[in-house]
Amino acid sequence: MGNYDVVVVGGGPAGIAAAFSAAKLGLKTAIIERHAMLGGNWTNGYVLSILGMYTYDGSEKIAGGIADEVVEWLKGYGGTKGKAGNFIPFRPDEMKIILGELAKKYDIDVYFNSLVSGAVFSGSAASEVKVTGKNGIFSISGKMFVDSSGDADLVYNAKLGFLEGKENEGWHQEATIPFRIGNINENDIIIFSQMHPDLVSVKVNENGRLERFRLMPNLIEKAKRTNELYLPNANAEFMFNTSREGEFVCNATHVKISNFTDGKEMAEVIEDARRQVASSLEFLKKEIHGFEESYLLDSAPSIGMRETRRAVGEYVLRKDDVLSNARFDDAIARCGHPIEIHDPEKGVVYIHLNGGDSSWYHIPYGAIVVKNVDNMFAIGRCLSAEFEAQASARVTGTAMAMGQAAATAAKLAIDAGIPARKVDTKKLQETLRQNGMII
């Protein structure tokens, strides 16, 4: 079907950053995407914020480059108003539109409704991927390949080594279906929080607008005990404004998953999460002042997975690297997010960086280069990392930085005729900085 310089598997935050960056560097690029839209967990899983472009306290910008271009396009389409605290909230449909426009602008071939089902190797280099679509099975060849599928689909189907779940324990982080609510009376919620500070906590911005709020655990647990609320695996409801008055996204539903590859199990947990969506909205309208006239705008088309399979790279990012604010000579990105684990037994667990919420650590180049393969990268939430390290590095601002780094390294490797692992990381860092990256 095509012969490309760079073939990107998965069009989520990491994948689009890799593809856009590769195309801007003059490389013929393709994206293979299983859904019918770009954006991955942004547009399919309703992770409606770009988290990781700033330190966790919001005090320092730590990611730029292609991420800045995406944000500026979003602003131009009215999909975001920019930074709010430590992240950038946005609306999903504007994100879908601008990603499609950018792919067109950079002359990228996009294959929707397509799944990678295998790979062909010539020695230690991949030469093509097998793709299953509505038109059967076909091949796409390339010089460099990027696995940004989230589930390490390319690595898995190429029969390469991978990591999965919590080491030696066999469980995954819980998954979520966020949902949007419209016509919320923001002033009424602020007043309600002032009257009931033990029930609702709010964050108001400098213009007096409601930016985000949280229904506290004591309120949620009481509602669950009295069967007013079906939310079996969560003890709070967190919401933030998507950029329009009265429109908020709720990130509360949680489901336990033992085997994400089992279609029957996935159907059961997804329907359970949608039951949690309906129950949450009913509870909010009945019990929280400001929700009386609100309504469900929509829920995520797909479920948001936090962790499944991870590649094994030239380096495996460790929990100690994250917590100790590690610096690497082959650094390609910064990350300042704490370790955030949605544990099926303990709930949401945060482990903050030793340097505090204004600190950050490096993502090393070795953690995105697939081990023993000359021309393959794994980025985003399927980077080479221990379970706890991935629980920090998976945020989408960091994922975009990994994507730009992979594309830039692909360009250097192709030009020099060398394997990805042999790329001069000093030259890579210099090129990334020239193109707006913060290392």
Buried (B, 14 or more C-beta within 10 A) or exposed (E): BBEBBBBBBBBBBBBBBBBBBBBBBEBBBBBBBBBEBBBBBBBBBBBBBBBBBBBBEBEBBBBBBBBBBBBEBBBEBEBBBEBBBBBBBBBBEBBBBBBBEBBEEBEBBBBBEBBBBBBEBEEEBBBBBBBBBEEEEBBBBBBBBBBBBBBBBBBBBBEBEBBBBBEEEEBBBBBBBBBBBBEBBBEBBBBBBEEEEEBBBBBBEEEEBBBBBBBBEEBBBEBBEEEBBBBEBBBBBBBBBBBEEBBBBBBBBBBBBEEBEEEEEBEEBBEBBBBBBEBBBBBBBEBBBBBEEBEBBBBBBBBBBBBBBBBBBBBBBBBEBBBBBBEBEBBBBBBBBBBBBBBBEEBBEEBBBEBEBBBBBBBBBBBBBBBEBBBBBBBBBBBBBBBBBBBBBBBBBBBBBBBBBBBBBBBBBBEEEBBBBEBBBEEBBEBBEEBBBBB
